Amino acid sequence: MVELLLLLLLLLFPFLLYVAAPQIRKMLSSGVCTSTVEIPGKVVVVTGANTGIGKETAKELAQRGARVYLACRDVQKGELVAKEIQTMTGNQQVLVRKLDLSDTKSIRAFAKGFLAEEKHLHILINNAGVMMCPYSKTADGFEMHIGVNHLGHFLLTHLLLEKLKESAPSRIVNVSSLAHLLGRIHFHNLQGEKFYNAGLAYCHSKLANILFTQELARRLKGSGVTTYSVHPGTVQTELIRHSSFMNWMWWLFSFFIKTPQQGAQTSLYCALTEGLEILNGSHFSDCHVAWVSAQARNETVARRLWDVSCDLLGLPMD
């Protein structure tokens, strides 16, 4: 009898999961940006905006009237997304510019072009990223995760910072991850040459995002520019394309995974919500301030990472 009940339960489980999935997904994606702020005339840059969370973030900001730059490596794909957003929102001020975060020459070229083209920058969303790549290096010899996820955005932010200050009040949103909990900053092995694990390399880079956010916030006090890091949740995006295991896990638990639109909510919350300035430097998840690891609260490591990043990128440390 017990065996029959277990067999029946196993047979019914997929059906029950299917029926319960909408409620489960709703419960797991409770954070929603409820701000009704319109931002006509504001200028926004979103990295990695040709797919996933970045695309949904850009779409919503365009819907609210902003002039939005889709900063992405694949310009052809970006143009298709821009047309889609223009059609859906009626906002023709959606522009595509090439940005390859794995190449500092591309980053500098993007910044130079943007600064020549625009008088203002009100919101910078550092959204693009790579995850679980086989060991490889950027054009400048940096390990791919730390190079793209941290150093690429570090350089981009530095190059656009004066424009953000001139446009204040302005905001910087850095997309991190809950994976930062497993991250460590190994200064003696920052480029993964002594030992390397693709999963941990991603975690280390996401920790670097939070440390960068906190140190940047400290340095920007009184400037009118505020910055926030976010965990978007577990989201169905192209980020997992390098890992067959992660693709399988995402498929297996697809009912529990956020859509890109749901994943964009916390980035939008930090970009749009009024009165958030008092939480400068904070980390958010599901549109609420979130706890971070002890490593992510280490001011000494944050300052050293800043100095090391400047040194690697050839930037002044002050």
C-alpha positions in Angstrom: 0.0 0.0 0.0 2.8 2.4 0.9 4.6 1.5 -2.3 1.5 2.3 -4.3 1.1 5.7 -2.6 4.7 6.5 -3.3 4.3 5.5 -6.9 1.2 7.6 -7.2 3.0 10.6 -5.6 5.9 10.2 -8.1 3.5 10.1 -11.0 1.5 13.2 -9.7 4.6 15.2 -8.8 5.2 16.7 -12.2 1.6 17.7 -12.5 1.5 19.2 -9.0 4.7 21.1 -9.8 3.2 22.4 -13.0 0.1 23.6 -11.2 2.0 25.2 -8.4 4.7 26.7 -10.5 3.1 30.2 -11.0 2.6 30.6 -7.3 6.1 29.4 -6.5 7.6 31.7 -9.1 5.6 34.6 -7.7 6.7 33.8 -4.2 10.4 33.6 -5.3 10.2 36.9 -7.3 8.4 39.1 -4.7 10.6 42.1 -5.3 9.0 44.5 -7.8 10.0 48.1 -8.6 6.8 50.0 -7.8 8.3 53.4 -8.6 6.1 55.4 -11.0 8.9 58.0 -11.7 9.1 59.1 -15.3 12.6 60.2 -16.6 12.2 62.1 -19.9 15.4 63.8 -20.8 17.5 61.6 -18.6 20.5 59.8 -20.2 21.2 56.2 -19.3 23.9 53.7 -20.2 23.1 49.9 -19.7 25.9 47.4 -20.4 25.0 44.1 -21.8 21.6 45.5 -22.9 21.2 43.2 -25.9 19.8 40.3 -23.9 18.4 39.1 -20.6 18.3 41.4 -17.6 20.0 44.2 -19.4 17.5 44.2 -22.2 14.6 44.3 -19.8 16.2 47.1 -17.8 16.8 49.2 -20.9 13.2 48.6 -22.1 11.7 49.8 -18.9 13.9 52.9 -18.7 13.0 53.7 -22.4 9.3 53.2 -21.5 9.8 55.9 -18.9 11.2 58.4 -21.4 14.9 58.1 -21.0 17.5 58.3 -23.8 19.0 54.9 -23.5 22.4 53.6 -24.7 22.6 49.9 -25.2 26.3 49.3 -24.7 27.1 45.8 -26.0 29.7 43.7 -27.7 27.3 42.3 -30.4 26.2 45.5 -32.2 24.1 43.6 -34.8 22.1 41.9 -32.1 21.9 45.2 -30.2 20.4 47.0 -33.2 17.6 44.3 -33.4 16.9 44.8 -29.7 16.9 48.6 -30.1 14.3 48.4 -32.8 12.2 46.1 -30.7 12.3 48.5 -27.8 11.6 51.5 -30.0 8.5 49.7 -31.4 7.3 48.5 -28.0 7.8 51.8 -26.2 7.4 54.4 -28.9 10.7 55.9 -27.7 13.1 56.4 -30.6 15.9 57.5 -28.3 17.3 54.0 -28.0 20.9 53.9 -29.3 23.4 51.1 -29.7 27.1 51.5 -29.2 29.8 48.9 -29.3 31.4 48.0 -25.9 33.6 45.0 -25.4 34.4 44.8 -21.7 37.1 42.2 -22.3 39.2 44.9 -24.2 40.2 48.1 -22.5 40.7 49.7 -26.0 37.0 49.1 -26.7 36.0 50.5 -23.3 38.0 53.7 -23.9 36.7 54.0 -27.4 33.1 53.7 -26.1 33.7 56.3 -23.4 35.4 58.7 -25.7 32.5 58.5 -28.2 29.9 58.8 -25.5 31.5 61.8 -23.9 31.7 63.5 -27.3 28.1 62.7 -28.1 26.4 63.5 -24.7 26.4 66.4 -22.3 24.9 64.4 -19.5 24.8 60.9 -17.9 22.2 60.3 -15.2 22.2 56.5 -14.8 25.0 54.0 -15.4 24.0 50.4 -15.0 26.9 48.0 -15.1 25.0 44.9 -15.9 27.0 42.9 -18.4 28.9 39.8 -17.2 30.4 36.4 -17.9 29.9 33.2 -15.9 31.8 29.9 -15.5 34.1 30.4 -18.6 36.8 28.0 -19.2 40.1 29.6 -18.3 40.9 32.4 -20.7 42.2 35.9 -20.7 41.0 39.2 -21.9 42.7 41.2 -24.6 44.8 42.8 -21.9 45.8 39.6 -20.1 43.3 39.6 -17.3 41.5 36.4 -16.2 38.1 36.6 -18.0 35.8 36.9 -15.0 37.7 39.5 -13.0 38.6 41.2 -16.3 35.0 41.6 -17.6 32.9 41.6 -14.5 35.1 43.8 -12.4 38.0 45.5 -14.2 36.0 46.3 -17.3 33.2 48.0 -15.4 35.7 49.6 -13.0 37.4 51.3 -16.0 34.1 52.3 -17.7 32.9 53.9 -14.5 36.1 55.8 -14.0 36.0 57.2 -17.5 32.4 58.3 -17.2 32.6 59.5 -13.6 33.1 63.2 -14.2 30.1 63.2 -16.6 28.0 61.6 -13.8 29.2 64.2 -11.3 28.3 67.0 -13.8 24.9 65.5 -14.2 24.1 65.0 -10.5 22.0 63.7 -8.9 23.0 60.6 -10.8 23.3 56.9 -10.0 25.5 53.9 -10.7 24.1 50.4 -10.3 26.4 47.4 -10.3 24.9 44.0 -10.9 26.5 41.5 -8.5 25.2 38.1 -7.2 24.4 36.0 -4.1 27.4 34.0 -5.4 29.6 36.6 -3.8 29.1 34.6 -0.5 31.6 32.1 -1.9 34.0 34.7 -3.2 37.4 35.7 -2.0 39.9 38.3 -3.3 43.1 36.4 -3.7 45.5 39.2 -4.5 48.3 36.7 -5.0 46.2 34.9 -7.6 43.9 37.6 -9.0 44.4 36.3 -12.6 43.9 32.7 -11.7 47.3 31.6 -12.9 48.2 29.6 -9.8 44.9 27.9 -9.4 41.6 28.2 -11.2 38.0 27.1 -10.8 35.4 28.5 -13.2 32.6 28.6 -10.7 34.7 30.2 -7.9 36.2 32.7 -10.4 32.7 34.0 -11.0 32.1 34.2 -7.3 35.3 36.2 -6.7 34.3 38.7 -9.4 30.9 39.2 -7.9 32.5 39.9 -4.5 34.7 42.4 -6.3 31.5 44.2 -7.6 30.3 44.7 -4.1 33.6 45.8 -2.7 33.9 48.3 -5.7 30.5 49.6 -5.0 31.2 50.3 -1.3 34.6 51.9 -1.9 33.1 54.0 -4.8 30.3 55.1 -2.5 32.9 56.2 0.1 34.8 58.2 -2.4 31.7 59.8 -3.9 30.2 61.2 -0.7 29.0 64.7 -1.2 29.3 64.5 -5.0 25.6 63.9 -5.8 26.5 60.5 -7.3 25.3 57.5 -5.5 26.0 53.8 -6.2 24.3 50.5 -5.3 25.0 46.8 -5.9 22.3 44.3 -6.6 21.6 40.6 -6.6 19.0 40.1 -9.4 18.0 36.6 -8.3 18.4 33.3 -10.1 17.4 34.3 -13.6 16.9 32.5 -17.0 19.5 34.3 -19.1 22.4 33.5 -21.5 24.9 34.0 -18.7 25.0 30.2 -18.1 25.9 29.4 -21.7 29.4 28.2 -20.9 28.3 25.5 -18.4 26.4 22.4 -19.5 25.8 21.6 -15.8 24.2 24.9 -15.1 22.1 24.7 -18.2 20.8 21.3 -17.0 20.2 22.7 -13.5 18.3 25.7 -14.9 16.2 23.4 -17.0 15.5 21.1 -14.1 14.4 23.9 -11.8 13.0 26.2 -14.5 9.7 26.6 -12.6 11.6 28.3 -9.8 13.8 30.6 -11.9 13.0 34.2 -12.5 12.3 35.6 -15.9 14.6 38.4 -17.2 11.9 40.9 -16.5 11.6 39.8 -12.9 15.4 39.8 -12.6 15.6 43.4 -13.8 13.4 44.7 -11.0 16.0 45.4 -8.4 18.3 47.2 -10.9 15.3 49.3 -11.8 14.5 49.9 -8.1 18.0 51.2 -7.4 18.0 53.3 -10.6 14.6 54.9 -10.1 13.4 54.9 -6.4 13.3 58.4 -4.9 15.0 59.0 -1.6 17.5 56.1 -2.0 20.5 58.4 -1.6 20.8 57.7 2.2 21.5 54.1 1.3 24.5 54.9 -0.9 26.8 51.9 -1.1 24.2 49.4 0.0 23.5 46.0 -1.5 19.9 45.1 -2.6 18.0 42.0 -3.4 14.3 41.8 -4.3 14.1 45.5 -4.0 15.2 45.5 -0.3 18.5 46.1 1.4 20.3 42.7 1.6 22.9 41.2 3.8 26.4 40.7 2.4 29.2 38.4 3.6 31.9 39.5 6.0 34.4 39.6 3.1 32.1 42.0 1.3 32.2 44.3 4.3 36.0 44.4 4.6 37.0 48.0 4.0 40.7 47.2 4.0 40.2 44.7 1.1 37.9 47.1 -0.7 40.6 49.9 -0.6 43.4 47.5 -1.6 41.3 46.1 -4.5 40.7 49.7 -5.7 44.4 50.5 -5.7 45.3 47.2 -7.4 42.6 47.7 -10.0 43.9 51.2 -10.7 47.4 49.8 -11.1 46.3 47.1 -13.5 44.4 49.6 -15.6 47.0 52.3 -15.5 44.7 54.7 -13.6 45.7 57.3 -10.9 44.9 55.8 -7.5 43.4 59.0 -6.0 
